[in-house]
């Protein structure tokens, strides 16, 4: 199934290109020039490439930037029943091989951060220089994680609303019902959301079947995070943003808990790679979008200290 009709989309500052990866057409934008180090930006769930647009203006001074729409988001092909970490990750392996064609630093937010870790573990030899996992829900986006709380105690209620009220490929499309359910939900994570009267642009460009895959656990059925992290082969920076525990209900609010961050780092370090951690307790989940200058400074400073490519 193709992406939504062209009238859904809006203009952006950077030109967009689609590349044929076999099963799908993957949409992406570029900034900067090829004489600079290669950087691949992977957006969060419900995010198209342009959530990075403000940061790309800043990063273009230091990198040749490629920002992608994952399958099922933005202008990339929508593929019913074909949303999983392994499928997303292998799309990116092909994209790096065909479009970037050299070692690349990968930086992803949220589920895109999980995919950055996936690439550091499972990409082809020599493809990945390092991975920045921006507030990545390691373990917490799994249905039955090896460590800490799972998605039903995290963002699961959000994804269940998208699944039930929007439906796969927008076959239901009940935005009014979704906003009403969110306002009356017992889950604090939903009461924190600002629900406009109409779907925002990023949601219009999103296949809600992504939500089904996460809420029901099929997205990572063959990719347990503990096993994935033990295979990481490149340096990693994990940034950890605002998170808390509701004192009344014990509900975890945020992408991952302190315990899960520590466990993820311990597993990767046991694998023998350099792992760094930076805490930003005042930062929004998608810091690259809300604070592009801060995000660009963090990424650029960390990348400058990486070993050079050989």
ABEGO torsion letter per residue (X at the ends): XBBBBAAABBBBABBBBBBBAGABBBBBBBBEBAABBBBBBBBBBGBBAAAAAAAAAAAAAABBBBBBBBBGBEABBBBBGABBAAAAAAAAAAAAAAAAGBBBBBBBBEAAAAAAAAAAAABBBGABABBBBBGBBBGAABABBABEBBAAABAAAAAAAAAAAAEBGGAAGBAAAAAAAAAABABAAAAABBBBABBBAAAAABBAAAAAAAAAGAAAAABBAAAAAAABABBBBBBBBBBBBBAAAGBBBEABBAAAAAAAAAAAAAAGBBBBBBBBAABBABAAAABAAAAAAAAAAAAAABBBBX
